[in-house]
Amino acid sequence: MKLETTARILKSALKSVGRATRRRSSIPILGTVLFDGNTVTACDLDMEISVTLPASTAAGSACIAYKSLLNLVSHLPGDEAVRIEAGEKGATVIFSTGRYDLPVVPVSDFPSIGMPDGMVPIEVDGDGLKRALRFVAPFMSTEETRYYLNGVCIDRDVAVATDGHRMGVHPLGFDGGASDKWIIPKNVVSALLSMPSPKGVSVSTEKVRAEFRMDGARIRTKLIDGTYPDWRRVVPTMSHNAAHATLDRASLLRIAARMTALGPSNGLSLAWSAARLAVAARVWGNDGTARETIPVLSPSTSGATTFNGRYLNAVLQVLRSEVVTFWCEDDKSPSVWRGDGEGYVLLMSMREAAAEIASTLLSHLSAGKRLDEAA
């Protein structure tokens, strides 16, 4: 095998495929990359990433240790010419001032993600897909018991992710191509967000395999084999009759950050009237309390509820608009948070915690009392 390129190009290709390598594994081949002509591929048995790199010379194939090769080229100037020559006994990386010998493994041992017959092509808006994935990705679950939540669900024309406490929903801008949902695993979502926008997608009829094609790159992956919940059943109506408020996002984000910085609490209690929104928290252990108010930016229906402070903070960070509007049917129902964009987030209320604080805040706002009189 012989390959000639630059350190910058080689490093970029290795970093792109690196998400499909296993750094710690009892199977040595999973810590290697396969060079086949000017294509470099990594596979961890669940996902396979291939990248085509520009090269002045590219012939033959070899499997070389990923970490050693990446570490080496990372310490070379970007425009340094690099030549790799490999045979059955090892690989040699050659540049202007040195030669480094690296181990290889047999090419025949390298795994691959096979694509079954019956792959269904989908016409995608690659930018729209990445935009939707970036919006909902923070809400993917890490819980092993409900493994089917450890990814992003493509449900017709929307992307959905939830951890049971928060749920992000964002339109794709195209038809997902099937009546059945299919679930992209968490590590594949991360890889897609780090690579160019897909130009084409194919999904197997059984929803167990998928292929994403980009300019000069490809991802083949197993999909999560599970049944995603009927998420639409928990989405409130967001009608004008529901309690709602429109707020300055940055102001509420700063309040949430300040209150969560105090320490663990029973949650952040929000109460709002037509003109003001009050936020309060009571910290565990030291009887500390915090109260702040901000103006409501448009006429709103009054209400009160309580949220986990960290979750509220995360929701406000995702929306990224100057103002946010949230709807809340009652203090026991999930609320819907929406910014200027197309996506929205559901946030579950803390049904039992701090209900008394929220109720007291609302009564003080309704009576026009000062916030420092609230319990």
C-alpha positions as CSV (number, residue, x, y, z in Angstrom):
1,M,0.0,0.0,0.0
2,K,1.3,3.5,-0.8
3,L,-0.4,6.9,-0.1
4,E,1.0,10.4,-0.5
5,T,-0.8,13.5,0.8
6,T,-0.3,16.3,3.3
7,A,-0.4,16.1,7.1
8,R,-3.4,18.5,7.2
9,I,-5.5,16.4,4.8
10,L,-4.6,13.2,6.5
11,K,-5.3,14.6,10.0
12,S,-8.7,15.9,8.9
13,A,-9.7,12.5,7.4
14,L,-8.6,10.6,10.5
15,K,-10.5,12.9,12.8
16,S,-13.7,12.5,10.7
17,V,-13.6,8.7,10.8
18,G,-12.3,8.6,14.4
19,R,-15.8,8.6,15.9
20,A,-16.2,5.0,14.5
21,T,-13.1,3.7,16.3
22,R,-12.9,2.1,19.7
23,R,-10.1,3.4,21.8
24,R,-10.4,0.7,24.5
25,S,-11.4,-2.7,23.1
26,S,-10.3,-6.3,23.5
27,I,-10.5,-6.5,19.7
28,P,-7.4,-4.8,18.2
29,I,-8.9,-4.4,14.7
30,L,-11.5,-1.9,16.1
31,G,-8.7,0.5,17.0
32,T,-7.4,0.6,13.4
33,V,-8.4,2.4,10.2
34,L,-8.5,0.8,6.8
35,F,-6.7,2.6,3.9
36,D,-8.0,1.4,0.5
37,G,-6.7,3.6,-2.2
38,N,-7.5,7.2,-1.2
39,T,-10.4,6.1,1.1
40,V,-9.9,5.8,4.8
41,T,-12.5,3.8,6.8
42,A,-13.2,3.1,10.5
43,C,-15.8,0.7,11.9
44,D,-16.8,-0.1,15.5
45,L,-19.3,-2.9,14.5
46,D,-22.2,-0.5,14.9
47,M,-21.2,2.4,12.7
48,E,-18.8,2.7,9.7
49,I,-17.4,6.0,8.5
50,S,-15.5,6.4,5.2
51,V,-13.8,9.5,3.9
52,T,-12.2,10.0,0.5
53,L,-9.1,12.2,0.8
54,P,-7.1,14.1,-1.9
55,A,-3.8,12.3,-2.6
56,S,-1.1,12.5,-5.2
57,T,-0.6,8.8,-5.0
58,A,-3.0,6.1,-3.7
59,A,-2.7,2.4,-4.3
60,G,-3.3,-0.8,-2.3
61,S,-4.8,-1.3,1.2
62,A,-3.7,-1.6,4.8
63,C,-5.0,-1.5,8.3
64,I,-3.0,0.8,10.6
65,A,-3.4,1.7,14.3
66,Y,-5.6,4.8,14.4
67,K,-4.4,6.5,17.6
68,S,-0.7,6.2,16.8
69,L,-1.2,7.6,13.3
70,L,-3.4,10.5,14.3
71,N,-1.0,11.5,17.2
72,L,1.9,11.5,14.8
73,V,0.4,13.6,12.0
74,S,-1.1,16.0,14.6
75,H,2.5,17.0,15.5
76,L,3.5,17.7,11.9
77,P,3.1,21.1,10.0
78,G,-0.1,21.1,8.0
79,D,1.6,21.5,4.7
80,E,4.1,18.8,5.4
81,A,4.2,16.1,2.7
82,V,3.5,12.7,4.2
83,R,4.0,9.3,2.5
84,I,2.7,6.0,4.0
85,E,4.1,2.7,2.7
86,A,2.7,-0.5,4.2
87,G,3.1,-4.2,3.8
88,E,2.3,-7.4,5.7
89,K,4.9,-6.7,8.4
90,G,4.1,-3.1,9.1
91,A,3.6,0.5,7.9
92,T,6.1,3.3,7.6
93,V,5.2,6.9,7.7
94,I,7.7,9.1,5.9
95,F,8.1,12.9,5.9
96,S,10.9,15.3,5.4
97,T,12.7,14.8,8.6
98,G,11.8,11.3,9.8
99,R,10.5,7.8,9.3
100,Y,8.1,6.1,11.8
101,D,7.2,2.4,11.8
102,L,3.7,1.5,12.9
103,P,1.9,-1.8,13.4
104,V,-0.6,-3.2,11.0
105,V,-3.3,-5.9,11.1
106,P,-4.5,-8.1,8.3
107,V,-7.0,-6.3,6.0
108,S,-9.1,-9.4,5.8
109,D,-9.9,-9.0,9.5
110,F,-11.4,-5.5,9.1
111,P,-15.2,-5.5,9.8
112,S,-17.9,-3.7,7.7
113,I,-21.5,-2.7,8.1
114,G,-23.4,-4.6,5.5
115,M,-26.4,-3.0,3.8
116,P,-29.3,-5.4,3.3
117,D,-31.4,-5.6,0.1
118,G,-34.4,-3.3,-0.1
119,M,-32.7,-0.1,1.0
120,V,-35.2,2.8,0.4
121,P,-33.7,6.1,-0.8
122,I,-34.9,9.3,0.8
123,E,-34.6,12.7,-0.8
124,V,-33.2,14.9,2.0
125,D,-32.5,18.5,2.8
126,G,-29.1,17.9,4.4
127,D,-29.0,21.4,6.0
128,G,-32.5,20.9,7.3
129,L,-31.5,17.5,8.8
130,K,-28.5,18.9,10.5
131,R,-30.5,21.9,11.8
132,A,-33.1,19.6,13.3
133,L,-30.5,17.2,14.8
134,R,-28.6,20.0,16.4
135,F,-31.8,21.4,18.0
136,V,-33.0,18.1,19.5
137,A,-29.7,16.4,20.3
138,P,-29.3,17.9,23.8
139,F,-32.5,16.0,24.8
140,M,-31.4,12.5,23.9
141,S,-31.5,10.1,26.8
142,T,-28.4,8.2,28.3
143,E,-30.5,5.8,30.3
144,E,-29.7,2.2,29.4
145,T,-33.1,0.7,30.5
146,R,-35.1,2.7,27.8
147,Y,-32.4,2.2,25.1
148,Y,-34.8,3.3,22.4
149,L,-34.6,6.9,23.7
150,N,-30.8,6.9,23.2
151,G,-31.0,8.6,19.9
152,V,-33.1,10.8,17.6
153,C,-36.3,9.6,16.2
154,I,-37.2,10.5,12.6
155,D,-41.0,10.5,12.5
156,R,-42.1,11.4,9.0
157,D,-41.3,15.1,8.7
158,V,-39.9,15.8,12.2
159,A,-37.0,14.9,14.4
160,V,-37.7,14.1,18.1
161,A,-35.5,13.4,21.1
162,T,-36.5,13.0,24.7
163,D,-35.1,11.8,28.0
164,G,-38.4,11.6,29.7
165,H,-38.1,15.0,31.4
166,R,-37.6,17.2,28.3
167,M,-38.5,16.7,24.6
168,G,-37.2,18.5,21.6
169,V,-39.2,18.6,18.3
170,H,-38.0,20.2,15.1
171,P,-39.3,19.9,11.5
172,L,-36.9,18.3,9.0
173,G,-38.0,20.2,5.9
174,F,-38.5,17.0,4.0
175,D,-40.5,13.7,4.3
176,G,-38.7,11.1,6.4
177,G,-39.6,8.6,3.8
178,A,-41.6,6.0,5.8
179,S,-44.7,5.6,7.8
180,D,-42.7,3.9,10.5
181,K,-40.4,5.8,12.8
182,W,-36.6,5.1,12.6
183,I,-34.1,5.9,15.4
184,I,-30.6,7.3,14.7
185,P,-28.2,6.3,17.6
186,K,-26.6,9.0,19.7
187,N,-23.0,8.4,18.3
188,V,-24.2,8.6,14.7
189,V,-26.0,11.9,15.5
190,S,-22.7,13.3,16.8
191,A,-20.9,12.1,13.7
192,L,-23.5,13.7,11.4
193,L,-23.2,17.0,13.2
194,S,-19.4,17.0,12.7
195,M,-19.5,16.3,9.0
196,P,-20.8,18.0,5.8
197,S,-24.5,18.0,5.2
198,P,-25.9,14.7,3.8
199,K,-26.8,14.7,0.1
200,G,-28.7,11.4,0.3
201,V,-30.0,8.9,2.8
202,S,-31.1,5.3,2.4
203,V,-33.0,3.3,5.1
204,S,-33.7,-0.4,5.1
205,T,-37.3,-1.5,4.9
206,E,-37.0,-3.1,8.4
207,K,-35.6,0.2,9.8
208,V,-32.4,-1.6,11.1
209,R,-29.8,-0.1,8.8
210,A,-29.2,3.4,7.2
211,E,-26.6,5.0,5.0
212,F,-25.9,8.7,4.9
213,R,-24.0,10.0,1.9
214,M,-22.0,13.3,1.8
215,D,-19.6,14.9,-0.6
216,G,-16.5,12.7,-0.2
217,A,-17.8,10.8,2.8
218,R,-20.3,8.1,3.9
219,I,-21.7,6.8,7.1
220,R,-23.2,3.3,7.3
221,T,-24.9,2.4,10.6
222,K,-27.2,0.1,12.5
223,L,-30.3,1.9,13.7
224,I,-31.8,1.4,17.2
225,D,-34.1,-1.6,17.0
226,G,-36.9,-0.5,19.2
227,T,-40.3,1.1,19.3
228,Y,-40.3,4.8,19.9
229,P,-43.1,6.2,22.1
230,D,-46.1,8.0,20.7
231,W,-44.7,11.4,21.6
232,R,-47.5,13.4,20.0
233,R,-49.9,12.3,22.8
234,V,-48.1,14.4,25.4
235,V,-47.9,17.6,23.4
236,P,-50.3,20.2,24.8
237,T,-52.6,22.1,22.5
238,M,-50.8,25.5,23.0
239,S,-54.2,27.2,22.6
240,H,-54.7,30.9,23.5
241,N,-56.8,29.8,26.4
242,A,-53.8,28.0,28.0
243,A,-51.7,29.9,30.6
244,H,-48.8,31.5,28.7
245,A,-46.2,34.2,28.8
246,T,-43.7,35.8,26.4
247,L,-40.3,36.7,28.0
248,D,-36.9,38.0,27.3
249,R,-34.9,34.8,27.0
250,A,-31.5,36.2,28.1
251,S,-33.0,37.7,31.3
252,L,-34.7,34.4,32.3
253,L,-31.6,32.5,31.4
254,R,-29.5,34.7,33.7
255,I,-32.0,34.2,36.5
256,A,-32.0,30.4,36.1
257,A,-28.2,30.4,36.1
258,R,-28.0,32.5,39.3
259,M,-30.6,30.4,41.1
260,T,-29.1,27.0,40.2
261,A,-25.7,28.3,41.2
262,L,-27.0,28.5,44.8
263,G,-27.1,24.8,45.1
264,P,-29.6,21.9,44.9
265,S,-33.2,23.1,45.3
266,N,-36.8,21.9,45.0
267,G,-36.8,23.5,41.6
268,L,-37.5,27.0,40.2
269,S,-41.1,28.1,40.7
270,L,-42.5,30.4,38.1
271,A,-45.6,32.5,38.5
272,W,-46.8,35.1,36.1
273,S,-49.6,37.7,35.6
274,A,-50.4,39.9,32.7
275,A,-47.4,42.2,33.4
276,R,-44.8,40.4,35.4
277,L,-43.2,37.0,35.9
278,A,-41.7,36.0,39.3
279,V,-39.1,33.2,39.8
280,A,-38.3,31.8,43.2
281,A,-36.2,28.9,44.6
282,R,-35.6,27.4,48.0
283,V,-32.2,25.7,48.4
284,W,-32.0,22.3,50.2
285,G,-30.0,22.1,53.5
286,N,-29.4,25.8,54.3
287,D,-32.9,27.2,54.0
288,G,-31.6,29.7,51.4
289,T,-34.2,31.4,49.2
290,A,-34.1,33.4,46.0
291,R,-36.7,35.6,44.3
292,E,-36.6,37.7,41.1
293,T,-39.0,39.3,38.7
294,I,-38.9,40.2,35.0
295,P,-41.5,41.9,32.8
296,V,-43.9,39.9,30.6
297,L,-43.5,41.2,27.0
298,S,-47.0,40.6,25.8
299,P,-50.4,40.3,27.5
300,S,-50.5,36.8,29.0
301,T,-52.8,34.6,30.9
302,S,-51.7,34.1,34.5
303,G,-50.4,30.8,35.9
304,A,-47.8,29.1,38.0
305,T,-45.7,26.0,37.8
306,T,-42.2,24.6,38.9
307,F,-39.4,23.3,36.8
308,N,-36.0,21.6,37.4
309,G,-33.5,24.5,37.2
310,R,-30.9,22.6,35.2
311,Y,-33.5,21.5,32.7
312,L,-35.0,25.0,32.3
313,N,-31.5,26.3,31.7
314,A,-30.8,23.7,29.0
315,V,-34.1,24.6,27.2
316,L,-33.3,28.3,27.2
317,Q,-29.9,27.6,25.8
318,V,-31.3,25.6,22.8
319,L,-33.9,28.1,21.8
320,R,-31.4,30.9,20.9
321,S,-33.8,33.7,20.2
322,E,-34.4,37.1,21.8
323,V,-37.8,36.2,23.2
324,V,-39.4,32.9,24.2
325,T,-43.0,32.0,24.7
326,F,-44.2,29.1,26.9
327,W,-47.6,27.6,27.3
328,C,-48.7,25.7,30.4
329,E,-52.2,24.1,30.6
330,D,-51.9,23.7,34.4
331,D,-49.2,23.1,37.0
332,K,-49.2,19.4,36.5
333,S,-48.9,19.3,32.7
334,P,-45.8,19.7,30.5
335,S,-45.1,23.2,29.2
336,V,-44.2,24.0,25.6
337,W,-41.3,26.5,25.0
338,R,-40.9,28.1,21.6
339,G,-38.5,30.7,20.3
340,D,-38.4,32.4,16.9
341,G,-37.4,29.2,15.1
342,E,-39.5,26.3,13.9
343,G,-38.7,23.9,16.8
344,Y,-40.1,23.7,20.2
345,V,-39.3,22.0,23.5
346,L,-41.6,20.2,26.0
347,L,-40.5,20.6,29.7
348,M,-42.1,18.5,32.4
349,S,-43.2,20.3,35.6
350,M,-42.1,19.1,39.0
351,R,-45.5,18.2,40.2
352,E,-45.0,18.0,43.9
353,A,-41.9,20.0,44.6
354,A,-42.3,23.7,45.5
355,A,-46.0,23.8,44.6
356,E,-46.6,26.0,47.7
357,I,-44.0,28.5,46.6
358,A,-45.5,28.8,43.1
359,S,-49.0,29.2,44.5
360,T,-47.8,32.0,46.9
361,L,-46.0,33.8,44.1
362,L,-49.1,33.8,42.0
363,S,-51.3,35.1,44.7
364,H,-48.9,38.0,45.5
365,L,-48.6,38.9,41.8
366,S,-52.4,38.8,41.4
367,A,-52.8,41.1,44.5
368,G,-50.1,43.5,43.3
369,K,-47.9,42.9,46.3
370,R,-44.2,43.3,46.4
371,L,-42.1,40.3,45.7
372,D,-40.1,40.6,48.9
373,E,-43.4,39.9,50.8
374,A,-43.7,36.5,49.1
375,A,-42.9,33.4,51.2
